[in-house]
């Protein structure tokens, strides 16, 4: 049960990345505009707090926009036992 919220947040991040790279207005946007768009979509609307706009890697190669991030989430299970889950959401067009 403790894993469900973690995976749901990653899904929200992934969805935000996909919406941004598929938005025609974002293809010509600056890095700051792309980060602002992520902040509005994920952080403000979906209450994602696992990553910030500073954690996003943005690249534009040959007109192809790519967004990615890498982060880990530590989940305590019982006593001194826990899980560390690594996520690498990304999207490109």
Secondary structure, 3 states (H helix, E strand, C coil): CHHHHHHHHHHHHHHHHHHHHCCHHHHCCCHHHHHHHHHHHHHHHCCCCCCCHHHCEEEEECCEEEEECCEEEEEEEECCEEEEEEECCEEEC
